[in-house]
Amino acid sequence: MNMNREVFKERQRILNAERQQHFRNQNQKCPSEKKNIPITRPTKKTKKVGNEVNQLAQIPKAHIYPWVSTGLERHLLGQMNHRCGKCGAMMWIDETVNKSSKSPVFTICCANGKVILPLLQELPYPLNILLLENNPHSPNIDHQITGAGGVYTFRIHGEIYHRIGTLLPNPENPPSFAQIYIYDTDHEINNRLSVIPNLDFNILIELQQMLHEINPYVNIFHQAGQLLRNDPLLDLRLAIIDNRTRDS
């Protein structure tokens, strides 16, 4: 959002005047340190600025700093009801690069058609029904999972990592997270319910089937589980590294 040029200049002028007045007040408090500095009489312009600052001092700071000054009105963008003719993005009329309101031209969204983004992929079943349609089970999904804990995530040199932990659970603990795809896979649904109870059993079955069909990491965990079942003493470590691109 670009501030009106005149508004910006007026705001800067008022703030600069306020800083100058504060500096003069500090100098008046310590006259002994300024004995060798010649005293000059304030000009008419300085007096005018000083009067403006004194008027501003009577106004609460939050009312004038940093975006609003006396004598200025709030800038309203209006509704975001203008569509880019190239990419279809919804924009504000003030974001146009031309003066026409009937045929506005926008560049900050797609550089006037030079940037073409691919369409979003359709959600697989049952996510398309749970997230996009009026399904009676949809409101219950967030309430059940938002309060649950997740894997520990940290950042190294700007990259986000998370530690998946051991591939097999401790004997006294049920499998959780990635362990569910490796340990006791015949009871995968029950293992999920033991970690986060009160979930819908039928929805879990559908989501689990979806992950098995389209998630490439599920197959990797299944292969790791098969290797551990064939050789329980195998020293197996699993690292999933995605190929980074400039746009990722």
C-alpha positions in Angstrom: 0.0 0.0 0.0 1.6 3.3 -1.1 1.0 6.4 1.1 0.0 9.6 -0.7 3.1 11.6 -1.4 1.8 14.8 0.2 0.7 12.8 3.3 4.2 11.3 3.6 5.9 14.7 3.3 3.6 16.2 5.9 4.2 13.4 8.3 8.0 13.6 7.9 7.9 17.4 8.4 6.0 17.1 11.7 8.2 14.4 13.0 11.4 16.2 12.1 10.1 19.4 13.8 9.3 17.3 16.9 12.8 15.9 17.0 14.4 19.3 16.6 12.3 20.7 19.4 13.3 17.8 21.6 17.0 18.5 20.8 16.6 22.1 21.7 14.9 21.2 25.0 17.8 18.9 25.9 20.3 21.7 25.2 18.4 24.1 27.5 18.6 21.7 30.3 22.4 21.6 30.1 23.5 25.3 29.5 26.9 24.8 31.1 28.0 22.5 28.3 27.2 25.1 25.6 29.1 28.2 26.9 31.3 28.4 23.8 28.4 28.1 21.4 27.1 31.5 20.2 23.5 32.1 20.9 21.4 32.9 17.8 17.9 34.3 17.8 15.2 32.0 16.4 13.9 32.9 13.1 10.2 33.3 12.3 10.2 29.9 10.7 11.7 28.3 13.8 9.1 30.0 15.9 6.3 28.7 13.7 7.7 25.2 13.9 8.0 25.4 17.6 4.4 26.5 17.9 3.3 23.6 15.8 5.2 21.2 18.0 3.7 22.7 21.1 0.3 22.1 19.6 1.2 18.5 18.8 2.5 17.9 22.3 -1.1 18.3 23.6 -2.3 15.4 21.3 -1.7 11.8 22.5 1.3 10.3 20.8 -0.6 7.4 19.4 -2.8 9.8 17.5 0.0 11.4 15.4 2.7 8.8 15.2 3.8 7.1 13.0 1.0 7.3 10.3 -1.4 10.1 11.3 -0.6 13.8 11.7 -2.8 16.8 12.4 -4.8 18.1 9.5 -4.6 14.8 7.6 -7.4 12.3 6.8 -7.2 8.6 6.9 -6.6 7.0 3.5 -9.2 4.3 2.6 -8.4 1.7 0.0 -12.1 0.8 -0.4 -13.1 -2.7 -1.5 -10.9 -5.3 -3.2 -13.4 -5.7 -6.0 -11.2 -5.3 -9.2 -10.0 -8.3 -11.0 -6.8 -8.5 -13.0 -7.5 -9.2 -16.6 -4.5 -11.4 -17.0 -4.4 -13.7 -14.0 -7.8 -13.0 -12.3 -6.4 -11.9 -9.0 -8.6 -9.6 -6.9 -6.9 -6.2 -6.4 -7.6 -2.7 -5.1 -8.2 0.1 -7.6 -5.2 2.1 -6.1 -2.9 -0.8 -7.1 -3.5 -0.1 -10.8 -0.7 1.4 -13.0 -3.1 3.3 -15.2 -5.8 5.9 -14.5 -8.7 3.9 -15.9 -11.3 2.5 -13.5 -13.1 0.7 -16.3 -10.1 -1.2 -17.7 -7.5 -1.2 -14.9 -4.1 -2.7 -15.5 -2.2 -4.4 -12.6 1.4 -5.5 -12.5 2.2 -6.5 -8.9 0.2 -9.7 -9.2 1.5 -11.2 -12.5 3.6 -8.5 -14.1 0.8 -7.8 -16.6 0.6 -11.5 -17.7 4.4 -12.2 -17.8 4.1 -14.5 -14.7 1.8 -17.5 -15.2 1.2 -19.7 -12.2 -0.2 -23.3 -12.7 -3.6 -24.0 -11.4 -4.0 -25.7 -8.0 -4.4 -29.4 -8.1 -7.7 -30.9 -7.2 -7.9 -32.3 -3.7 -8.1 -36.1 -3.5 -11.0 -37.9 -1.9 -12.0 -37.6 0.9 -10.2 -34.2 1.5 -12.3 -32.6 -1.3 -15.4 -33.4 0.6 -14.2 -32.7 4.1 -12.7 -29.4 3.3 -14.7 -27.9 0.5 -18.2 -29.3 0.9 -20.8 -29.0 3.6 -20.0 -32.3 5.3 -21.4 -33.0 8.8 -18.0 -34.4 9.8 -16.0 -31.3 8.6 -16.4 -29.1 11.6 -15.2 -31.8 13.9 -11.8 -32.3 12.2 -10.0 -29.2 13.5 -11.5 -29.5 17.0 -10.0 -32.9 17.3 -6.4 -32.3 16.0 -5.6 -28.7 16.8 -5.0 -29.4 20.5 -2.8 -32.4 19.9 1.0 -32.3 20.0 3.2 -32.6 16.9 6.7 -33.4 16.0 9.5 -31.2 17.2 10.5 -28.7 14.4 13.6 -26.5 14.3 15.5 -24.3 11.8 19.1 -24.7 10.6 20.5 -22.0 8.3 17.0 -21.0 7.2 15.8 -24.5 6.5 13.1 -26.1 8.5 13.8 -29.6 9.9 12.0 -32.0 12.2 13.3 -35.0 14.0 11.1 -38.1 13.4 12.6 -40.0 16.3 13.2 -43.7 16.5 11.6 -45.9 13.8 10.3 -48.4 16.4 8.5 -47.4 19.7 9.7 -48.3 23.2 8.2 -51.5 24.5 6.0 -49.7 27.0 4.7 -47.0 24.5 2.3 -47.4 21.6 3.6 -46.4 18.1 3.0 -42.8 17.0 3.6 -40.6 14.0 6.0 -42.3 11.5 6.2 -45.4 13.7 2.6 -46.2 12.8 3.7 -47.0 9.2 6.5 -49.3 10.4 5.4 -51.1 13.5 2.3 -53.3 13.7 0.9 -52.1 10.5 -2.0 -54.6 10.7 -3.5 -52.5 13.4 -2.7 -49.0 12.0 -6.2 -47.5 12.7 -6.2 -48.7 16.3 -2.7 -47.4 16.8 -3.8 -43.9 15.6 -6.7 -43.9 18.0 -4.4 -44.8 20.9 -2.4 -41.6 20.2 -5.4 -39.2 19.5 -8.6 -40.8 20.8 -12.2 -39.8 20.0 -11.5 -39.5 16.3 -14.0 -40.7 13.8 -13.2 -44.3 12.8 -14.7 -44.1 9.3 -12.9 -40.9 8.5 -9.6 -42.3 9.7 -10.1 -45.3 7.3 -10.7 -43.1 4.3 -7.7 -40.8 5.2 -5.4 -43.7 5.7 -6.4 -45.2 2.4 -5.8 -41.9 0.7 -2.3 -41.6 2.2 -1.4 -45.1 1.1 -2.4 -44.4 -2.4 -0.9 -40.9 -3.1 1.7 -40.1 -0.3 5.2 -41.2 -1.5 6.6 -41.3 2.0 4.2 -43.9 3.2 5.8 -46.4 0.8 9.3 -45.5 2.1 8.2 -46.1 5.7 6.6 -49.4 4.7 9.9 -50.5 3.1 11.8 -49.6 6.2 9.3 -51.6 8.3 9.8 -54.6 6.1 13.6 -54.4 6.4 13.3 -54.3 10.2 10.9 -57.3 10.3 13.3 -59.3 8.2 16.3 -58.3 10.4 15.3 -57.0 13.9 19.0 -56.3 14.7 19.5 -54.2 11.6 21.0 -50.7 12.3 18.7 -48.7 10.0 18.6 -44.9 9.7 16.1 -43.1 7.5 16.6 -39.6 6.1 14.2 -37.9 3.7 15.8 -35.1 1.7 13.8 -33.2 -0.8 15.4 -31.8 -3.9 15.3 -28.0 -3.4 14.6 -25.6 -6.3 14.9 -21.9 -6.5 11.2 -21.5 -6.1 10.8 -23.8 -3.1 
